[in-house]
Amino acid sequence: MPSSSNFPAGFSSSAILPSTPVSKSISPDKYRGAVVEDLQLSPAFALPFAEPVSRVIELAYDRDFSHIPVLDKNRRPLGYVEVSKLKQLWESGQANPNDKVSQFMIKFKRTSTEPYTLITPLTSLDELEQFLQTNIFALVTDAERKFVIGVATMHDLEQFVSRRGF
């Protein structure tokens, strides 16, 4: 099973879940009180942990995704797969088409020293923006973190600002 050391220098699983809590943005009026729900994100696309690598690559390219959340049998987020890295491992023979995606995912760290940053539909866009300054994407979950609702990126915030004329 590859470890996160197989990923580019400076990139780790803690990139999604920072150890510091999200704080208020310097410009609290930037999004005029809007919350994640206002982004009108598409429903989340996530994969079960046992999905074969060949199917993951096929689905990722069909939908043009670069990162896909991986869920456990109860639909709780376990981590994510970086599609380009997975494809590279497959092409080099280090990943077989029938291998489970869980073997190649970057696991989310959930410890007391690296707490999970909760992003829900009611999280302010200021908080989301701060989170995305140090993370590739944010998983939007329900308040109990039982399931993934959507995936938010800095691009989603930029589109929101453009649509609203902020």
N, C-alpha and C positions, 0 to 999 in steps of 0.2 A: 504494500500500500504506500503510495507516494506521500511524502510529508509536505508541509507548506514550504520546506526548504527548496523544493523543486520549482518554486515560483520566483518571479523576478525579485532582485534585491530590493529591500525596503518595503516589500509587500507581504503582509501577514494577515492571518485571520482576524487579528484585533483591529484591522482597518475598518471593519464594519461595526464593531462594538467598542467604542472608545472607553477608556477607564474613567474619564471625567464626565460628570453630568452635563447635559446640555443646559446652557444658561440663556438668558434673554439677549437678543440681538441689540447692538448699539443703537439702531434706528427702529424703534418699536412701531412706528407708523408706516414703515416701508410697504407692508402688505395690507394695511388698513384693517387689521384684525382678522384677516382670512386664515383659514385652517386647512389642513391637508385635504379634507373632504371637498373643499372648493376647487382643488386641482382637477377633479373629475377624471381620476386615473382609470385606465382600463382595468378590468378584473385581473388579479394576479395570475401569472402563469408560473407554476411550480411543478417540480417533479417528485415522484416518490423515490425514496432512497434506493430501491431495488431496480430502478429503470436501467436497462442496458445502455452502455456507452453509445452504441450505434444509433439508437433511438434518440438519445439526448442530442447528439450532433445534428441529426436530421431535423428534429423539432426546433432547435436553436436557429439553424439557418433558414428554415421555412418562415420563422417569425422575426428573423434578424435581431436576435438577442445575443448579448455578449456575456451576460452573467444570469444564471438561473437559480432561484432558491431551491433547496432540496428539503423535503419534508419527511417526517417519520410516519409510522402507520396511523397515528392519530392526527395527522396533518399539521403538526407543530414544526416550526422551522428548526432544522439541524445545522444548516450551513448553506453554502452555495457552490456552484461549479463555474469556473471561468472557462468559457467555451473555447477560446483560442488555445489555451493551454491544454485542454482535454484533447482537442484535435491534433495538436502537436505530439502529445504522448501517444495517440493512436497511430499517427503516421510513422512514428519512430519505433513502433512495435512494443512500447511500454504499456499500452492499454489495448485490450482485445475488445472486439465489438460486443461480446456477450458479458463483459465485466460489468459489475454494478457501479452506478455512478457514485455511490457512497464511498467507494475506494479512492475516488479522486476529488472529492469535495473539500472545500476549506470549511472546517468546522467553526461555528460560532463559539467563542469562549464565554462561559457563563460561570463566573466565580465571584466571590465577594470582593476581590481586588480589581476585577474587570466586570463591573455590572452591565447588564443588558440595558441599552437605551431604548425605552419604549416610545415608538412612534405610532400613534393611532390616528383615526380620521379627525379627531378633535385637537391634535397637536397644532400649535400655531406655525404658520409658514416661516416666521422668524426663527423658531427653534429648529425647524427642518433645515433651513438654510445653514444654520450653524453646524448641524450634524453633517450635512453634505460637504462642508468645507474640508473635512478630514476623512470622508468616506465616499466610496464609489456610488453607492445607492443606499436607500433606506427601505427596509421592509415595513410596510404599514400593516399592523396587526390589530386584532381586537384588544381591549384593555387587559384581558387575561392571558394574552399571547398564545391563544389556543389555535389560531389559524391566520394565514396570510391573506390580507384583503387586496393589497396592491404593492407595487414597487415604484418608488419615487426617485427621481434623479434631478440633478441641477438643471437639466434640459427642461424638465416639467415645470420647474419654477420660472425659468426664462420664458417659456411659452405662456404661462399664466400672466406674467407681467406684461408681455406683449399684447395679449388679448384684452387685458383690462386697461392698458394704457397708463400704468403706474409710473 
